[in-house]
Amino acid sequence: MSGGMRVVVAGSSGLIGTALVRHLTDRGHEVRRLVRRSPRGGDEIGWDPVAGTIDADAVAAADAMVDLAGVNVGSRPLTPARKREVVASRVQTAGLLARTLAARDDGPRVLLQASGIGAYGDRGDTVLTEQEPLGRTFFSDVVRRWEDATRPAEDAGVRVVHLRTGVVLSPEGGALGRLLLPLRAGVATRLGDGRQFWSWISLPDEVAAIEHLLTAPVHGPANLVARADRHAVLLDALRRAFGARLTVPVPAAAVRVALGDFSSEVLGSIRADPHVLRESGFVPQHGTPDEVARWVRTGRPAP
């Protein structure tokens, strides 16, 4: 793209945030990161979502804001207390940023807000565009409240995009974390019967899509996925890429015991379609299971 933008990023230390800051910087954008400690340099801006404080003047100097903040849903058991933390960490951050932008006429007019395809719930083989109603699961409710928190910014005329991200595939872990270790040992582990749809996107395509949406005329929800494939199909591509000779099925009951409520995210079937992203002109670099599996294995595109 011609000319760089000044972009403020919240949640810059996670898998996606770290890759996004690197990608935007490499592409010539000026990036400032929101940090909860005292800022240590000119590329950091202080904030405290729990206390509801932020350096609004520093934020006002930016062209756009990307909010990826929120505790990792899959890192700990989803106890009632953890569920409250999951919701609060998202609603507090999104709400603070939305109110901050709404209160300023001289601030960013673009807010790209993290969200997730868990919005739809387990929907079997149904193709899910952004027009589909939200589900009635815990994760659907998280998304509902998360996206609703941005309403002050939308009401103030800020272009808000809800980044309904799918399964982000990366050799650094993330959603593939539990599958990569056995794959590298020559074993592919199939979760459940393998017929559930996984809507996936590679990490490079995720950050490229976010950069694309900084200027694309899109508002509202956007499914950030490259495509949807059955878990068994995606796993088979990974098995071939890694040269794994053995596929071990993990029964759904065992997955539920191991992951608790989070098991719905890997056993549930969400066949999300990137309609908005596709219509806006975005084309993923990794568009097939074999292409993304080759990249996860080697860091290089498929031939």
C-alpha positions in Angstrom: 0.0 0.0 0.0 1.2 3.6 -0.6 2.1 5.6 2.5 2.3 4.3 6.0 -0.4 4.8 8.7 0.0 5.5 12.4 -1.5 2.4 14.2 -2.1 1.8 17.9 -2.2 -1.9 18.8 -3.6 -3.3 22.0 -2.7 -6.9 22.8 0.6 -6.7 21.0 2.4 -9.4 23.1 0.3 -12.4 22.0 0.8 -14.7 18.9 -1.2 -12.5 16.6 -0.2 -9.2 18.1 3.5 -9.9 17.9 3.2 -11.0 14.3 1.0 -8.0 13.5 3.4 -5.4 14.9 6.3 -6.9 13.0 4.3 -7.1 9.8 3.0 -3.5 10.0 6.4 -2.2 10.8 8.0 -4.1 7.9 5.3 -2.6 5.7 6.2 1.0 6.6 3.5 1.7 9.2 4.3 3.5 12.4 3.1 1.3 15.3 2.6 2.2 18.9 1.7 -0.4 21.5 -0.6 -0.1 24.4 1.1 -1.3 27.6 -0.2 -1.7 31.2 3.1 -0.8 32.8 4.8 2.6 32.5 5.8 3.3 28.9 9.5 2.7 28.2 9.8 4.4 24.9 8.1 6.5 22.2 6.5 3.4 20.7 4.5 2.7 23.9 1.3 4.2 25.3 0.2 3.6 28.8 -3.3 2.3 29.7 -5.1 0.4 32.5 -8.4 -1.1 31.2 -9.4 -2.2 34.7 -9.1 1.3 36.1 -10.5 2.7 32.8 -7.5 5.0 32.1 -5.6 5.6 28.9 -3.3 8.3 27.4 -6.0 9.7 25.2 -3.8 12.4 23.7 -1.3 9.8 22.5 -4.0 7.7 21.0 -5.5 10.7 19.2 -2.3 11.1 17.2 -3.0 7.8 15.4 -4.9 7.0 12.2 -6.3 3.6 13.3 -6.5 1.3 16.3 -6.3 -2.5 16.4 -7.6 -4.2 19.6 -6.4 -7.8 20.1 -6.5 -7.7 23.9 -8.0 -10.4 26.1 -6.9 -13.3 28.2 -6.1 -16.6 26.4 -9.2 -18.7 26.5 -7.4 -22.0 26.1 -4.5 -21.5 28.5 -6.4 -22.5 31.7 -9.5 -24.5 32.7 -12.7 -22.5 32.1 -13.9 -22.4 35.7 -16.7 -19.9 36.5 -14.1 -17.4 37.8 -12.0 -17.9 34.6 -15.1 -17.3 32.4 -15.7 -14.0 34.2 -12.1 -13.1 33.5 -12.4 -14.0 29.9 -15.5 -11.7 29.5 -14.1 -8.9 31.6 -10.8 -8.8 29.8 -12.5 -8.3 26.5 -15.4 -6.0 27.4 -13.3 -3.7 29.5 -10.6 -3.2 26.9 -13.0 -2.9 23.9 -15.3 -0.6 25.9 -12.4 1.7 27.0 -11.0 2.1 23.5 -14.5 2.7 22.0 -15.3 5.3 24.5 -11.9 7.0 24.1 -12.4 7.2 20.3 -16.0 8.4 20.7 -14.9 11.3 22.9 -12.4 12.7 20.5 -13.0 14.4 17.2 -9.3 14.3 16.4 -8.7 10.7 17.1 -8.6 7.5 14.9 -11.6 6.9 12.8 -10.9 3.2 12.4 -11.2 0.5 15.1 -10.4 -3.1 14.2 -11.7 -5.1 17.1 -10.8 -8.7 17.7 -13.7 -11.2 17.8 -14.1 -14.8 16.9 -16.0 -17.4 14.9 -17.1 -18.9 18.1 -19.9 -16.4 17.7 -21.9 -18.9 15.6 -21.7 -21.9 17.8 -21.7 -25.5 16.6 -23.6 -25.4 13.3 -22.7 -28.6 11.6 -22.4 -28.3 7.8 -24.1 -25.0 7.5 -22.1 -22.4 5.6 -21.9 -19.3 7.9 -21.5 -15.9 6.4 -21.3 -12.7 8.6 -25.1 -12.4 8.2 -25.8 -15.5 10.3 -27.3 -15.0 13.8 -25.1 -15.6 16.8 -25.4 -18.8 18.7 -26.3 -19.5 22.3 -23.1 -20.9 23.7 -20.7 -19.4 26.3 -18.4 -18.3 23.4 -21.2 -16.8 21.4 -22.2 -14.8 24.4 -18.6 -13.6 24.8 -18.6 -12.4 21.2 -22.0 -10.8 21.6 -20.8 -8.7 24.6 -17.4 -8.1 23.1 -18.8 -6.6 19.9 -21.5 -4.7 21.7 -18.8 -2.9 23.8 -17.7 -1.1 20.6 -21.0 0.6 20.1 -19.9 4.0 21.5 -17.3 4.2 18.7 -19.8 3.1 16.0 -22.3 5.7 17.2 -19.7 8.4 17.0 -19.0 7.6 13.3 -15.9 5.5 13.8 -15.5 2.6 11.2 -15.5 -0.5 13.4 -14.7 -3.9 12.0 -15.2 -7.0 14.2 -12.4 -9.4 13.3 -14.1 -12.8 13.7 -11.0 -14.8 13.6 -10.9 -18.5 13.0 -8.3 -21.2 13.9 -5.0 -19.4 13.4 -2.4 -21.9 12.1 1.3 -21.3 13.0 4.4 -23.3 13.6 4.8 -21.2 16.8 1.9 -23.0 18.5 -1.4 -21.2 19.0 -4.4 -23.3 18.0 -2.0 -26.0 16.7 -0.1 -26.2 19.9 -1.5 -29.5 21.0 -1.1 -31.1 17.6 2.4 -29.9 16.7 4.4 -31.9 19.2 3.0 -35.3 18.2 3.2 -34.4 14.5 6.9 -33.6 14.9 7.2 -37.1 16.6 5.5 -38.7 13.6 2.0 -39.0 15.0 -1.2 -37.2 13.8 -3.8 -36.9 16.5 -7.4 -36.7 15.2 -9.8 -35.0 17.7 -13.2 -36.7 17.8 -14.5 -38.2 14.6 -12.8 -35.6 12.5 -15.9 -34.5 10.6 -16.2 -31.2 12.3 -15.4 -28.2 10.2 -12.4 -26.1 11.2 -12.4 -22.6 9.8 -8.7 -21.7 9.5 -6.3 -19.0 8.5 -2.5 -19.0 8.5 -0.8 -16.5 10.8 0.7 -14.5 7.8 -2.7 -14.3 6.2 -4.3 -13.2 9.5 -2.0 -10.2 9.9 -2.2 -9.4 6.2 -5.9 -9.4 6.4 -5.8 -7.0 9.4 -3.6 -4.6 7.4 -5.9 -4.9 4.5 -8.9 -3.9 6.6 -7.2 -0.8 7.9 -8.2 0.8 4.6 -10.7 -1.5 2.9 -14.3 0.0 3.0 -15.6 -2.7 5.4 -17.5 -2.2 8.7 -19.2 -4.7 11.0 -18.3 -8.3 11.3 -15.7 -9.9 9.0 -14.9 -13.7 9.2 -11.1 -13.8 9.2 -10.6 -17.3 7.7 -9.1 -18.5 4.5 -11.6 -21.4 4.2 -13.2 -24.2 6.2 -12.2 -27.9 6.0 -13.2 -30.9 8.0 -10.7 -31.5 10.8 -9.7 -34.8 9.3 -8.9 -33.2 5.9 -6.7 -30.5 7.5 -5.0 -33.1 9.7 -4.3 -35.3 6.8 -2.6 -32.4 5.0 -0.5 -31.8 8.1 0.3 -35.5 8.4 1.7 -35.5 4.8 3.7 -32.3 5.3 5.3 -33.6 8.5 5.8 -37.1 7.2 3.8 -38.6 10.1 3.0 -42.3 9.5 0.5 -42.8 12.3 -2.9 -41.3 12.9 -4.2 -41.7 16.4 -7.9 -40.9 17.0 -8.7 -39.2 20.3 -12.3 -39.9 21.3 -14.5 -36.9 21.8 -15.1 -38.0 25.5 -11.4 -37.8 26.2 -11.1 -34.4 24.6 -14.0 -33.1 26.8 -12.3 -34.5 29.9 -8.9 -32.9 28.9 -10.2 -29.5 27.7 -13.5 -29.0 29.6 -15.7 -26.3 28.2 -13.0 -25.3 25.7 -13.5 -28.7 24.0 -16.5 -27.2 22.1 -14.0 -25.0 20.2 -12.2 -28.1 18.7 -15.1 -30.5 18.5 -17.7 -28.1 17.4 -18.3 -27.6 13.7 -18.1 -24.0 12.4 -18.1 -23.7 8.6 -17.4 -20.0 8.4 -17.2 -18.3 4.9 -15.0 -15.2 4.5 -17.6 -13.5 2.4 -16.8 -9.9 3.5 -13.1 -10.4 3.3 -13.3 -12.0 -0.2 -15.6 -9.3 -1.5 -13.3 -6.6 -0.2 -10.6 -8.0 -2.5 -8.4 -9.9 0.0 -6.7 -13.1 -1.4 -5.0 -15.3 1.1 -1.4 -16.5 0.5 -2.3 -20.0 1.9 -5.6 -21.0 0.4 -5.6 -24.8 0.6 -4.8 -27.4 3.4 -1.7 -28.5 1.6 -0.4 -24.9 1.2 -0.9 -24.0 4.8 0.5 -27.4 6.0 3.6 -26.9 4.0 4.1 -23.5 5.5 3.6 -24.7 9.0 6.2 -27.4 8.4 8.8 -25.5 6.6 8.0 -21.8 6.7 8.0 -21.8 2.9 5.0 -21.8 0.5 3.9 -25.0 -1.3 5.4 -25.3 -4.8 
